[in-house]
C-alpha cells in the first residue's frame, strides 16, 4: 500500500468518527451513551453477510461508537425487500429480480453495490428419472419457484430461449423450503432454485439440470438500502461496503475456512457449502454502467412480459458513495 493511502484501520476510524452525526433510531445505552442500531437483512445465500455476522466484524468496528448491529434472516429476496420498504431493516442483499419487483411496487431503495453471479449457482432442475430432458419439455408442466426471485428471471429467460413463456407452463409460487418439499413429493415437475438450496439438493438427491446461466448474459446480486437510510447515513454504508470488500478478498482465498464457518451458521453439511462456494466468486463493486445496463435488462424483460406493473429506471436508484470515502478497490484483506 502506498504512503499516500492511509491504512485500513485509519480509514475505518475516520469513517467511524463521521458516524457521530448519524440519526439512526436511538435507545438507551450503557453509562448514558446513546445506542444506534444498524439492521441488516440476509438470506442463506448471502455469503459475505453471513460471514460478517459469524465473525462479528461490524459489531467490533461499530461498538466503540455505540452502534448495535441487528441481523434478520429471510427466506428469499422479495420478503427481505418488503421488510426494507417497511422500515424493518436498513440494508440487505438480494438477487437481481427482487430489486426490480420492489422498485416497480414503489419501494424507495438504492443500489449500494453489486456482486457477480456465477453461471452454475442457480438452475432449473428435475428428478434424474423424469421424462423431462430440456426446457422445451416444460410446456404444460408445474414448475416451483419463488416469485420475484433470481430463479424467476432465469426461468423466464430459459423459456424465452426455448420459444416459450410463463403462460406456457404452470408456475407454482413457493418459497424455497416449501418448494423443496413439493419437489421431493413429486407435486411439481421441476424447480427453479439457487444456491445453497441448489447445492443441497444436488448433494442429497439425483437430479438433472435442464438449464442454468450457461449461454445467457449473467445477472448480478445487489446490496440495497432504503433511500432514506442512505441519505441520512452515507458513511455507515461506506463503512459497510468497505468491510464487505475486505471480507470478499478473504473469502476468495479461504474457501475451506469459509465453508466451515458457513456450515455452522446455516446448519448445512460442510460438503454442501463447499460445493456452493467452489462455483462462486465474491467481490462487491460499485454500480458500473455495465452492471446498471444488465439490471435494466432484467427490469425491461419483466415489464415486456407484463410481470411488473410499470417501467423501472435502475440508474435513478444508484447510490453514490461519499466522495471522501476511499474506493473499495483499495481495501486490503486483514481478516484471519
N, C-alpha and C positions, 0 to 999 in steps of 0.2 A: 504494500500500500504506500502511495507517495506521501511525502511530508505535508503536501497541501490538503490532503484528506484526513480529517480527524479520525481517530479510532472509533470503532462501532460503539463502545461504551460511552465515549464522549458525546457522540451524536445522539444516542438514546437519552443521555442525561439532559442534553439541551432540549430534546423533544419533550421530555417529562416536565421540564420547567414550564413549557408552554401550556401544559395541561392545567396549570393553575387557574387559567381563565375559563376553563370549561364550565358548562352549566348543565351537566347531567343531573337526573333526579337525585336528590340528596336524602340521606338518612343519618342518624346519629352514629358517630364513630367513637373510637377509643379516645379517652382523655380530651373529649370535647372536639376532636378533629372531625370535620365533615367527611362523610364517606360517599364517594361517587360509584356508580355501577355501570359497567360495560356488559351488555347482554349479547351473547353470541349464539346463533343457531347453527347446528351442524347435523350431518347425516352419517350413516355408516360409511358412505363413500367419500366423506370429507377427510381425506388422508392427513393433510397438514394441520387442519384444525384439531383433529383428534390427537395428533402428536403434541400440539401446544397444550391441549387440555391435560394430557397424561403427564407431561413434563413440568406443567405449571409455569411455563416460561413467561407468559404475560402477567400472571399473578406476581411473580418475583419482581418484574420490572415496574409494575404499576402500584404495588403495595406501599412503597415509600411515599407516594402521592395521595394515599388514602383512597385508591380506586380498587373496587372489588370486581372481579370478573365472574360472571354467571353464565353457565352453559345450559343449552336447551336442545335436546335431541328430537329430530323429526323423521318421520318415515320416508319422506321424499321432498323434493324441492317445492312443489306447489303449496304444501302445508307450511313449509318454512317461510315462504314469502307472504302467505296470508298473515302469519304472525308478525312479520316485518311491517306490513302495511297497517296492522292494528296497533303497532307500537309496543308489542310484547317483547321484541328483540330489536337490537340496533343494527347488527350486521349478520351476514351469513354467507353460505356458499351453495350454489346450485348448478345444474347443467344449463345449457343454452335456452331451451324452451320455457322453463318456468318463469324466467325473467320477462320473456315476450308476453306470455299469458298475463302476467301480473301488470305489465305496462298497459296492455290492452284493456284490462279491467280497471284502470285508473290509479294503480299504485304509484306513488311518487318516490321511486327508488333511483339510485345511481349505481353505475358500474364502477367499482373501485379498482379492479384488476382482473386478469384472466389467467387461466392455465390451459395448456394444450390437452386435447383428448386423444388417446391412442386409438388405433383402428380396431383393436380387439377387446376393448374394455366394456363394450355393450354389444348385444346381439339379439336376433330373433331366433329362438330355439324351439325344437320339437323333440319328443322322445325318439331315441335312435331306432326303435321298431315301428315308427309311424310310417304311413304311406306318403307323407309329405317329403319332397326332396328339393323343392325350390320355392321361392316366394310366390310365383305364379299359381302354385297349387293351393295357396291360402284362400282363393276365391270361395266365398260362402262359408268359410271356417271361422271358428271362435278363436280370437287372439286376446290374451290377457295383457294388460298394460296399465300403468299409472297415467291418467290423463294429464297432459301438460308437462310430462317429464321428457328427459333427453331421449328415452326409448320411444316416446311418441313420435318425435321427429325422425328418428331412424326408421321406424315403421313406415311413416308417410313417404320418405324418400325411396326406400327399397320397393314399396308398392308402385310408386311412380315409375321407377326404372323397369318394372315388370308390366307396365301398361295398365295398372290398377290404381284404385284409390280406396280410402277408408270405407266408402259406401259399398265396395265390393266384398268386404269381409264383415264379420260380426265382432266389433270391438267389445271387450268385456273390461270395464274400467275398475281396476282393483289396485290397492297399494301392494307393495312387494310381498309382505307376509301372506296376505290373502291370495295373491296370485300364485305364490309357491304352492299353497295347499290345493288350489284349483288345478294347477298343472300336474301335481302328484296324483290326484284322483281321476284325471282324465276328463274333467269338466270343461277344459279348454283344449284346443288342438295345438296351440303354440303360445309362446310367451316372449314378449319384448322386454328385456331387462338389462341392467347394468351391474358392474362390479361394486361391492364384493358379492352381491347375491348371485351374479353370473358365475363367478369363480367357485362359489359354494356348491351350486347345483352341478357344475361340470365335474367337481371333485367327488361328489356323492352319488350321482346318477349317470346313466349312459344316455347322453343327449346328442342331438345333431344340430349344428348351426345352419340355419337357412340363409342368414345374412348378417354382416357386421359392416363396419365402415370401410372395408376394402373397396376401392373403386368409387367411393363417394368423397366429396370435399369434407374434411373434418370440421367439427364444431369445437367450441371451447366450453370450459366451465368457468363460472364467474364468482367473484366475491362482490356482494351487493350490500348497500347500506341505505337506510331511509335518507331522503334528501335533507330533511330537517336535521338529522343527526350529523350528516356530512358537513352541512353549513355551520353548525354550532361547534363541532369538534373535529376540524380538519387535521389537527396534529395527532389526535388519537388514532385516526385512520392511517395517517402516515406512519406512525409507530407500528401499528398492526401490520401494514403492508411490508415494512422493512423486516419485521420479525418473521413473517411468512416467507420472505425471500431467503433469509438466513436458514430457516428450517428446511426449505426446499433443497438448498445446496447440500445440507447434511443428509437429507433423506435419500437423495440420488446416489450417494456413495456409501450409505449404511443401510441397505435394504434388509439385511438379515436382522440388524438391531431393530429396525422399524417394524418388521414382521412380528418379532417377539413382543414389542410394545403394543401394537395394534391388536394382536391376538387377545391379550388380556383385557384391553379396553372394549373390544367389540364382542367378546365371547365366541370367537370363531377359531377353529383349529389353525395353528401356525402355517400348516401346509396350504390352506385355503388362502390366507392372507398373502403368503409368498407368491402364490400363483397370480394373484391380482397385482401385486407390486412389480413383479418381473415384466409385466407388459405395460407398465405405466411410467411416466416421467413427470417430475414435479418442477415447477418454476414459475412463480407468479410474475406477470409482466404488466406494465401499463397498457391501456387500451389503445393499441396501434390502429392505424387506418385500415389495415387488412383484417384485424380482428373485428372491428366495427362493421366492415363490409360483410363478413361471414355471418355475423349476428343479424344484420339487416336482412340477409338472405333467408335466415330462419324465420324472421318475422313476416317477410313477404310471402314465403311458402304457405304458412298457416293462414295468412289473410286471403290468398288466392283460392284456398280450398274452403273458405268460409268457416274456419275453425276458431278465429278470433273476430270480435265484432267491429274492429276499426283498425285503421293504419297505425303502425308503431314507428316512431322515429328513434332509433337506437342512439344516434350521435348526440341527441339532445339530453341524454341521460348519462353521459360520460363524465365521471368525476375528475377534477383537476387537483392534483396534489399541491400542497403549499409550496411556493417557489423556493423557500429557504430549505426545504427538505431534500437531502441528498438522494439521488436516484437509487432505487432498489438494486440496480445492476452493480453498484459499488459495494454492496454489503457482502462481507466475507463470513464464512461459517465459523462459529466458535462453540457450537453445540458438542456435547460429548460424543 
